[in-house]
């Protein structure tokens, strides 16, 4: 397993298949929710094409992010990254979505569905004017990658891909590898400032 910038990658396809595509022109953002049962059921039956599952995890053991790529019934690529203990689970989930989107843009020009079980991440990715730089980067990739679709799926309902990426995120959080550098959340920085202010006064 190869280490890249603090993240693990496990690629099961040949690198020759990961060729950039240059003619992407639009954004298609979809949400699959329980009220739209026929649509949700139709998606669940898909066993062909490329799907990318993403997840983030935070426990007392650490913070981890991951995505895995499925082609048909097979996992063809895995990515994991550990983050700092002060990072939030939303930051972990968003980091996974960012790297999944980057990976999707490098795939051949055919439909790629990124499946996310966090609605806040899906909504943030749809806002090209977000104050969050990661959100803007994801949105830009989606706008220029018309073959990339983001869909929300319900967590904890037995999807193989979701269960696998959940395991990978937990594996990342428990690893002893160097964490990726991601900015600390504002509330953490404020708490540090308050501590310093109290000790100096």
C-alpha positions, 0 to 999 in steps of 0.5 A: 500500500502506497503512502501519498501526502499522508494518505494511503492509496490502494489502486487495483486498476492499471494506471493507464486507465486513469486518463484525464478528460477535458470536455466537461462542461456542467454540474448535475447534483442529485439527492436520493432520499427516502421520500423518492422511493422508486428513484432510490430503489432504481439506484440501489439495483445498479451493479455497473458503472463507477460509484465512489463512496465517501466517509469521514469519522471521528472518535476518541481514537482520532479523525479519518477520511476515506473514499473507495471506488466501485466498478460493477461489483468490485472495489478498484481503488481505495484512499484513506487519510488521517487528520489532526485530532482537532479536525471535525467529522464534517472536515473529514467528510468534506476532505473525502469528498474533495479527494473523491471529486479530484479522483473522478475528474481523472477517470475516463469520460463516462458517468461517475456517481459520488455517493455521500451520506452527509447532506450538509456536504452535498449542499455545501458542494453545490454552492460555488460562492461558499466561503469554504475554499474546499467547497468552492474547489469541489463545486468547480470540479463538478461544474467542469466535470459533467460526467460527475454526479453527487448523490445523497444516500441514507447511512446505515442501511446496508450498502456494501460500499458505505460499509466498506468506506466506513471501515476505511475511515475508521482504519485511517483514524486509528493509524499511526501515520502522519496526519494531513494538514487541514486548517483547524476549525474556528471554534478550536482556534478561539478556544486556544486564544481564550486559553492564552488570554486567561493565562496572560491576564 
